[in-house]
Amino acid sequence: MRVDIYRRAENDGIFSYLAVPEGKSIPQEAISTDWLQETAALEVDEASNALPAYHIEHPIQQIAAKGYAITSLKDMEKVTGANILVGRRAGGRS
């Protein structure tokens, strides 16, 4: 399967990614965010359990279930080691 990859900025320079089948539009429930195209026509092995470069787990299963695959927050935290601090910066300053 080939997919187009989009990204959006999160906090502290972290990005989340969205994969949709090649040439398909971003599904309605995901268009409220400003997604920028990252990669077009990326070949994904049907047996793949992950797209590690984009922190997407089970891309084929996600696409089959909802029409797209997306980075989960837990995967971003696990890969980056980031802790999300609401209203505060690292080092204790607001």
N, C-alpha and C positions, 0 to 999 in steps of 0.2 A: 504494500500500500504506500502511496505517496501522500505526504501531508505538507501543508503550508504552516509555518510557525510564526506566531505573533508574540510580542512581548509588551509588558507594561512595567513602569517603574513602581517600586514599592518604597519602603523606608530605607535609609542608609545605603543607597546604591544597589540594593537587591532588586532583581527582576523576577516577575512571574511570567510563565509562558503558556500559550494556548496553541494547541494543534488542531487543525481541521483538515478533512480530506482535501486534497489538491483541487483548487478551482472553486471550492464551495465557499459560501459566505459565512461569516461569523454568525452563529445562531443568535436569535433575537434576545435571549436571556443574558447574553454576554456582551451585547453591543453598547451598554451604557458606560463602558470604560474606553478610554483612548488606547487602543491596541495599535502598535506599529509593526509592520512586517519585518521579521527577522530573517527568515529563510523560506525559499519557495521550492516546492517539489522535492522535499527530503524523502528519501526511500527509507521506509520502516519495515523491518522484518516482521512478518505476521506472528512469529513466535516470540517476539521481543516482550520482555516484562517491564522494560523501562527505556526512557530516553534520558540517560544520565546528564548529558550536556544541558538539558532543559529542565531537569528535576521533575520529570513527569513519570509517574508510576502507572503501569498497566495501560499504555496508550490505546491499544487496539480494543480492549474491553471498554474503556471509557467512551471511545468514539462510537462503538456499537450501541452503548446504552443511552448516550445523550447527544451524539453528533459532534462532539469535540472532546479533547483531553486537556486537562489543565494542571498546572503545578499546584500542589496542596501546600498550605501554610506550614504544616509539620515537616514536609520535605524541604522547604526553604530553610527552616530553622536547623534541621539536622545537617544539611549540607554546609551551610554557612557558619553554623555555631552561633548564630545571632540570637540575642534575647531581645524581644520587642518591649520597649519601655514606653508606655503611654505618657506623653507630656514631659518626658525627661530625656536628656541626652546621656550617653555614657559618661561616667565621671561624676555623676550626681548633680550636674547643673541643668536647670530648666531652660 
